[in-house]
Amino acid sequence: MLDEKGISKAVIARLPRYYRYLGELIEHKVERISSNELSDLMKVTASQIRQDLNNFGGFGQQGYGYNVRYLYNEIGRILGLDRTHTMIIIGAGHLGQALANYVKFEKRGFKIIGIFDVDPKLKGKSMRDIKIQMMSELPQFLKIHRVDIATLTIPKDSAREVADLLVNNGVKAIWNFAHIDLNLVLPKEVIVENVHLSESLMCLSYNLTHAEGMQKN
């Protein structure tokens, strides 16, 4: 599947991983790296790395490799990390709290400006200096504030209704942890990233089960 620029979704999905590894190289004061060296580090073929990066201009020089800091910054720019994205969290339960307290969001340019829940016991309580508001306050909040991304950590049964409210009030991107594929029910111009934690765990279970089977054989 391709995005509007004709770039494979698989390539785009690998960019954050490149960004993370390059960041670690910078921490270790590595200034230059070849595609073969990056391949050994990431367990991705050097050819795949070159093909992926060529979608965006290449960035390397034959015989020189990649300037780590430059490539890191360029991939960050491609990912939109050179700008600030405002974000709200819908659902102040354990997952919502964990996300709100993840300090690296702000380092990556994601600024949490609001947290909402339906539990009246949570009203007025703060998470990282952000007061939890009630869902009834959300429409007015959306009229006043520009919200780029809404994060949903709420039950499946209420996710569609909340998503419709967000979309009708101008939110264009949803990071969805509810157990429903919202991209199938929302307008195609709304960008949705569905995160199914249980599916990831099931994949881990599959790999563990089959690894144990291989060892027995």
Salt bridges, closest charged atoms under 4 A:
ASP52 OD2 - ARG14 NE 2.71
GLU74 OE1 - ARG77 NH2 2.81
ASP82 OD1 - ARG83 NE 3.69
GLU106 OE2 - ARG128 NH2 3.37
ASP148 OD1 - ARG146 NH1 2.44
ASP164 OD2 - ARG160 NE 3.23
ASP181 OD1 - HIS196 NE2 2.66
